[in-house]
Amino acid sequence: SFAVAQFRLPFLCWLCSLLLLYSLHIPSLEEVQKKWYSTEDEYYLLLFSLAVSCLRCISFCLENCWQQSNPKCSQAFMWMLAYLFYYPGFHNGPVLNFNEFSTQMQKKEQR
């Protein structure tokens, strides 16, 4: 979805993200993924984590589409990775869109 975000077309971002979410429910892939885990609870935790990550990708892609400036591709990719795998938000929340996340990360710490 990062590559699609470089086109800066919201429709393509939504289409790519929906296709990625749909791929979670392909029966042959479900069977392979279920074999990775010993319980169904672990499998459903995987699905939840992947769905939340996909929602974060949608947020990043749409913010990238609406952004006026065009950052370097390598910088944008690093920001996307930081946003996707920011540990406190990865499991516990809070749910932040990419714009709020980048604003908080760029703000200097006040003492």
C-alpha positions as CSV (number, residue, x, y, z in Angstrom):
1,S,0.0,0.0,0.0
2,F,3.0,2.3,0.4
3,A,3.7,2.1,-3.3
4,V,0.1,2.9,-4.1
5,A,0.2,6.0,-1.7
6,Q,3.0,7.4,-3.9
7,F,0.4,8.0,-6.6
8,R,-1.5,10.3,-4.2
9,L,-4.9,9.0,-5.3
10,P,-7.3,8.3,-2.3
11,F,-9.4,5.9,-4.4
12,L,-6.4,3.7,-5.2
13,C,-5.4,3.7,-1.5
14,W,-8.9,2.5,-0.5
15,L,-9.0,-0.1,-3.2
16,C,-5.6,-1.5,-2.3
17,S,-6.4,-1.6,1.4
18,L,-9.7,-3.3,0.9
19,L,-8.1,-5.9,-1.3
20,L,-5.5,-6.5,1.4
21,L,-8.2,-6.9,4.1
22,Y,-10.2,-9.2,1.8
23,S,-7.1,-11.4,1.4
24,L,-7.3,-12.2,5.1
25,H,-10.5,-14.2,4.3
26,I,-9.3,-16.3,1.4
27,P,-10.0,-19.9,2.6
28,S,-6.7,-21.4,1.4
29,L,-4.7,-18.7,3.2
30,E,-6.9,-19.1,6.3
31,E,-6.0,-22.8,6.5
32,V,-2.3,-22.1,6.2
33,Q,-2.4,-19.3,8.9
34,K,-4.4,-21.5,11.3
35,K,-1.7,-24.2,11.1
36,W,0.8,-21.7,12.5
37,Y,-1.0,-21.6,15.8
38,S,-2.0,-24.1,18.4
39,T,-5.3,-22.4,19.4
40,E,-7.9,-20.4,17.5
41,D,-7.4,-17.5,20.0
42,E,-3.9,-17.0,18.7
43,Y,-5.2,-17.1,15.1
44,Y,-7.8,-14.4,15.9
45,L,-5.2,-12.3,17.6
46,L,-3.2,-12.4,14.4
47,L,-6.2,-11.4,12.3
48,F,-6.9,-8.5,14.7
49,S,-3.3,-7.3,14.6
50,L,-3.3,-7.5,10.8
51,A,-6.6,-5.6,10.5
52,V,-5.4,-2.8,12.8
53,S,-2.1,-2.6,10.9
54,C,-4.1,-2.3,7.7
55,L,-6.2,0.5,9.2
56,R,-3.0,2.3,10.1
57,C,-1.8,1.9,6.5
58,I,-5.0,3.5,5.3
59,S,-4.4,6.4,7.6
60,F,-0.8,6.8,6.4
61,C,-1.8,6.6,2.7
62,L,-4.6,9.1,3.0
63,E,-2.5,11.6,4.9
64,N,0.2,11.1,2.3
65,C,-2.4,11.9,-0.4
66,W,-3.6,15.0,1.3
67,Q,-0.2,16.4,2.2
68,Q,0.9,19.5,0.4
69,S,4.6,18.9,0.5
70,N,6.2,15.8,-1.1
71,P,8.7,14.3,1.3
72,K,11.5,12.0,0.0
73,C,10.3,8.5,-0.5
74,S,12.8,7.0,1.9
75,Q,11.7,9.4,4.7
76,A,8.1,8.7,4.1
77,F,8.7,4.9,4.2
78,M,10.6,5.3,7.5
79,W,7.7,7.3,8.9
80,M,5.2,4.7,7.8
81,L,7.3,1.9,9.5
82,A,7.6,4.0,12.7
83,Y,3.8,4.6,12.7
84,L,2.9,0.9,12.0
85,F,5.2,-0.6,14.6
86,Y,5.2,2.1,17.3
87,Y,4.9,-0.3,20.2
88,P,2.6,1.5,22.7
89,G,0.0,2.0,20.0
90,F,0.5,-1.3,18.3
91,H,-1.2,-3.4,21.1
92,N,-2.7,-1.0,23.6
93,G,-3.7,2.1,21.7
94,P,-4.6,4.9,21.7
95,V,-5.7,4.9,18.1
96,L,-4.1,7.8,16.4
97,N,-4.2,8.8,12.8
98,F,-0.9,9.4,11.1
99,N,-1.2,13.2,11.3
100,E,-1.6,13.2,15.1
101,F,1.2,10.6,15.4
102,S,3.7,12.6,13.3
103,T,2.8,15.9,15.1
104,Q,3.5,14.3,18.5
105,M,6.7,12.7,17.4
106,Q,8.1,15.9,16.0
107,K,7.1,18.0,19.0
108,K,10.0,18.8,21.3
109,E,9.7,17.4,24.8
110,Q,8.7,20.2,27.3
111,R,9.9,20.0,30.8
